[in-house]
Amino acid sequence: MGRKAINKERKQLTPKAELWVKDLFFKLQDKKLNQLTLDEMASLIQKSKSTIYTYFKTKEEIYETVILMVLSDLENAIYEELPQNVDVILLYEEILFKICDGIQGMSIGFLNQIQLFFPDIWLKIHEFTNRILNTLKLIYDNGMSTGKFNVFNVRLLIAMDEVFIMSIMTDVKRFEEDNLSLEDLVNQYFKLRMKALII
């Protein structure tokens, strides 16, 4: 008889299950996501396949959950823990720092595979990116209007940020010879951005 796990109602992730899902995130970074089986995932985190089936129907659901957990943690850090009533330069620096901190452990290759093979999950990343870009637009506008930032066309800045996030951050082939981590890449981009903007 075949497994009927697909029709079984899934449990909400418990705090303990969230820990092994987060652990799995780090172990997925150098894997071929479209070829990885649930058996292989179970082996990576030393859990049984039945444990995984308790919470997930497919590996796509696992990838989506992993991504949403990372994005949620990052969004909480950016918006809930930001200092209030601070100088726009400090606010900008703090957001950039939190973004760099939030992507630690994520690889260029992992993002590239999500973009290539899992468009519905990539859409969630795109939606998150748009929220961040809207925040950056407000900061650029404020920084320029108060004379803290050099004046540039804000639409151009946002377009450059979007291209960086949606295309450059996933370009494995371009950076494989440089042995750059995603964190290195983002740090260097933000340093360039800061040098250009701040008077």
Beta strands, then each sheet from edge to edge (+ up, - down):
end
